Amino acid sequence: MNELKIPEEALKDKEAFEILRVWAAFEQQHVTIHSGLNGNAKSFGFLLAELALHASKLYAERFKMDELEMLKEILDGFNDEIIKESGDPSGGIED
């Protein structure tokens, strides 16, 4: 398995917990979301926004591009996928 390391701050916090795990396998994404996640759908949108901001920074550094331009590309990809509804979010809720 090629798991990412747990961030140092998460290791220091006794109340830290994993929220989301995304794996690439067989050319598809496989997702686990913590079933006890608090908040609401809008709060999950905040989480997605934070992920997009982190990713825009990563791609800006990698490709020597502007972070805002990378964020725009991420949002374009997000909107394209939502409009196409090409994903297949199958699965269930597990505790």
URSUL-V189742 format. One record per residue. N is the residue number from 0. OMEGA is omega in whole degrees, 0 to 359 (NA if undefined). BURIAL is + if it has 24 or more other C-alpha atoms within 12 Angstrom, else -. Layout:
# URSUL-V189742
N;OMEGA;BURIAL + N;OMEGA;BURIAL
This chain:
# URSUL-V189742
0;179;- + 1;181;- + 2;174;- + 3;179;- + 4;178;- + 5;179;- + 6;182;- + 7;181;- + 8;179;- + 9;179;- + 10;182;- + 11;184;- + 12;181;- + 13;181;- + 14;180;- + 15;176;- + 16;178;- + 17;182;- + 18;191;- + 19;175;- + 20;180;- + 21;179;- + 22;170;- + 23;179;- + 24;180;- + 25;177;- + 26;176;- + 27;174;- + 28;177;- + 29;192;- + 30;170;- + 31;177;- + 32;180;- + 33;185;- + 34;178;- + 35;182;- + 36;178;- + 37;179;- + 38;182;- + 39;182;- + 40;179;- + 41;177;- + 42;178;- + 43;174;- + 44;176;- + 45;177;- + 46;179;- + 47;178;- + 48;179;- + 49;177;- + 50;179;- + 51;179;+ + 52;176;- + 53;181;- + 54;179;- + 55;177;+ + 56;179;- + 57;183;- + 58;177;- + 59;178;- + 60;183;- + 61;186;- + 62;180;- + 63;182;- + 64;178;- + 65;181;- + 66;181;- + 67;177;- + 68;178;- + 69;177;+ + 70;178;+ + 71;179;- + 72;178;- + 73;180;+ + 74;176;- + 75;178;- + 76;178;- + 77;181;- + 78;178;- + 79;182;- + 80;179;- + 81;181;- + 82;180;- + 83;186;- + 84;184;- + 85;180;- + 86;178;- + 87;183;- + 88;179;- + 89;180;- + 90;181;- + 91;180;- + 92;177;- + 93;176;- + 94;NA;-
